[in-house]
Amino acid sequence: GAAAPTGGAAPAAGASLGIAPGGAQLPQMPLPLAVGAPSGTKDGVLKALTNQVHSLEINVSLTTLWLTEFNARSNATVSELKRKLSQARADVAALQGQVKALEDAVAERAAQHRALRAEMSEMSRQLGVLVETVDRQARVGALSVDRAQAAARRELAAALT
């Protein structure tokens, strides 16, 4: 803050905020007052101005210290955030690669599934043809047996007569 216009002590920069770098409370430092000099005398005014300059120098010094510390911590935080962002981007890229591999595997499995379904359909068709063929052969064989039995009966009947 700025010096009080009445010649009183001015709080130090940072002290007026009550916070030091890192969030710690700054001690309240009393600043020298222009006491003992009659007001209006050259020595009194000079002493008051000297005290004000001294207060401002302390404020500037504390502000510079605080800003330096704040800047260092901010740079460290930004560096850490950049490192984490870089790691996150690398993790995302790796996950994207895994997702692509899984998508490719799913597509391959789907193609295999379609091929197996087509093969199973063809095998089912072939089984139907085979069943029809066996049934036809059984009917033909049954007719042949019936014909053979009928022929044998006729021969037996002819032999007996």
C-alpha positions as CSV (number, residue, x, y, z in Angstrom):
1,G,0.0,0.0,0.0
2,A,1.0,3.7,-0.2
3,A,2.2,5.7,2.8
4,A,-0.5,7.4,4.8
5,P,-0.7,11.0,4.0
6,T,-0.7,12.0,7.7
7,G,2.9,10.9,8.1
8,G,1.9,7.6,9.8
9,A,3.5,4.3,9.0
10,A,2.6,2.6,5.8
11,P,2.1,-1.1,5.7
12,A,4.7,-3.1,3.7
13,A,3.6,-4.5,0.3
14,G,2.5,-8.0,0.9
15,A,2.0,-7.1,4.6
16,S,-1.0,-5.0,3.4
17,L,-2.2,-8.2,1.7
18,G,-1.4,-10.3,4.7
19,I,0.0,-13.0,2.6
20,A,3.6,-14.1,1.8
21,P,4.6,-16.3,-1.1
22,G,3.3,-19.8,-0.4
23,G,0.3,-18.5,1.5
24,A,2.1,-17.8,4.8
25,Q,1.2,-14.8,6.8
26,L,3.7,-11.9,6.7
27,P,4.7,-10.4,10.0
28,Q,3.4,-6.9,10.5
29,M,6.5,-4.8,10.7
30,P,6.2,-1.4,12.4
31,L,7.7,1.3,10.3
32,P,9.5,4.3,11.7
33,L,7.3,7.3,12.4
34,A,8.3,10.9,12.1
35,V,8.2,11.7,15.8
36,G,9.9,14.4,17.7
37,A,10.2,17.0,15.0
38,P,7.9,19.9,15.1
39,S,5.7,20.0,12.1
40,G,6.5,22.7,9.6
41,T,10.3,22.7,10.2
42,K,12.7,21.8,7.5
43,D,14.2,19.0,9.7
44,G,10.8,17.6,10.5
45,V,9.7,17.6,6.9
46,L,13.0,16.1,5.8
47,K,12.8,13.4,8.5
48,A,9.2,12.7,7.6
49,L,10.2,12.4,3.9
50,T,13.2,10.3,4.8
51,N,10.9,8.0,6.7
52,Q,8.4,7.8,3.8
53,V,11.2,7.0,1.4
54,H,12.5,4.3,3.8
55,S,9.0,2.9,4.0
56,L,8.7,2.8,0.3
57,E,12.1,1.2,-0.1
58,I,11.0,-1.5,2.3
59,N,7.7,-1.9,0.4
60,V,9.5,-2.2,-2.9
61,S,12.0,-4.6,-1.4
62,L,9.3,-6.9,0.0
63,T,7.2,-6.6,-3.1
64,T,10.2,-7.6,-5.2
65,L,10.9,-10.5,-2.9
66,W,7.3,-11.6,-3.0
67,L,7.1,-11.3,-6.8
68,T,10.4,-13.2,-7.3
69,E,9.1,-16.1,-5.1
70,F,5.7,-16.0,-6.7
71,N,7.3,-16.0,-10.2
72,A,9.5,-19.0,-9.2
73,R,6.5,-20.9,-7.9
74,S,4.4,-20.0,-10.9
75,N,7.1,-21.2,-13.3
76,A,7.5,-24.4,-11.3
77,T,3.7,-24.9,-11.4
78,V,3.5,-24.2,-15.2
79,S,6.4,-26.6,-15.8
80,E,4.7,-29.3,-13.8
81,L,1.4,-28.7,-15.7
82,K,3.2,-28.8,-19.0
83,R,4.9,-32.1,-18.0
84,K,1.5,-33.5,-16.9
85,L,-0.1,-32.3,-20.2
86,S,2.6,-33.9,-22.2
87,Q,2.2,-37.2,-20.3
88,A,-1.6,-37.0,-20.7
89,R,-1.2,-36.5,-24.5
90,A,1.2,-39.5,-24.7
91,D,-1.4,-41.5,-22.7
92,V,-4.2,-40.5,-25.0
93,A,-2.1,-41.4,-28.1
94,A,-1.4,-44.8,-26.6
95,L,-5.0,-45.3,-25.8
96,Q,-6.0,-44.3,-29.3
97,G,-3.6,-46.9,-30.6
98,Q,-5.2,-49.6,-28.4
99,V,-8.7,-48.5,-29.5
100,K,-7.6,-48.8,-33.1
101,A,-6.2,-52.2,-32.5
102,L,-9.4,-53.3,-30.8
103,E,-11.5,-51.9,-33.6
104,D,-9.4,-53.8,-36.1
105,A,-9.7,-57.0,-34.1
106,V,-13.5,-56.6,-33.8
107,A,-13.8,-56.0,-37.6
108,E,-11.6,-59.2,-38.2
109,R,-13.8,-61.2,-35.8
110,A,-16.9,-59.9,-37.5
111,A,-15.5,-61.0,-40.9
112,Q,-14.7,-64.4,-39.5
113,H,-18.2,-64.7,-38.0
114,R,-19.7,-63.9,-41.4
115,A,-17.5,-66.4,-43.1
116,L,-18.5,-69.1,-40.6
117,R,-22.2,-68.3,-41.0
118,A,-21.8,-68.7,-44.8
119,E,-20.0,-72.0,-44.3
120,M,-22.6,-73.2,-41.8
121,S,-25.4,-72.2,-44.3
122,E,-23.7,-74.1,-47.1
123,M,-23.2,-77.2,-44.8
124,S,-26.9,-77.0,-43.8
125,R,-27.8,-76.9,-47.5
126,Q,-25.6,-79.9,-48.3
127,L,-27.0,-81.8,-45.4
128,G,-30.5,-81.2,-46.7
129,V,-29.4,-82.5,-50.1
130,L,-27.8,-85.6,-48.5
131,V,-31.0,-86.3,-46.4
132,E,-33.1,-86.1,-49.6
133,T,-30.7,-88.4,-51.4
134,V,-30.8,-91.0,-48.5
135,D,-34.6,-90.8,-48.4
136,R,-34.8,-91.4,-52.2
137,Q,-32.3,-94.3,-52.0
138,A,-34.3,-95.8,-49.2
139,R,-37.5,-95.5,-51.2
140,V,-35.8,-97.0,-54.2
141,G,-34.4,-99.7,-52.0
142,A,-37.8,-100.4,-50.5
143,L,-39.3,-100.7,-53.9
144,S,-36.6,-103.1,-55.0
145,V,-37.1,-105.2,-51.9
146,D,-40.9,-105.2,-52.4
147,R,-40.3,-106.2,-56.1
148,A,-37.9,-108.9,-55.1
149,Q,-40.3,-110.3,-52.5
150,A,-43.1,-110.2,-55.0
151,A,-41.0,-112.0,-57.6
152,A,-40.0,-114.6,-55.0
153,R,-43.6,-115.2,-54.0
154,R,-44.5,-115.6,-57.7
155,E,-41.7,-118.1,-58.2
156,L,-42.7,-120.0,-55.1
157,A,-46.3,-120.0,-56.1
158,A,-45.4,-121.2,-59.6
159,A,-43.2,-123.9,-58.1
160,L,-45.9,-125.1,-55.8
161,T,-48.6,-125.3,-58.5
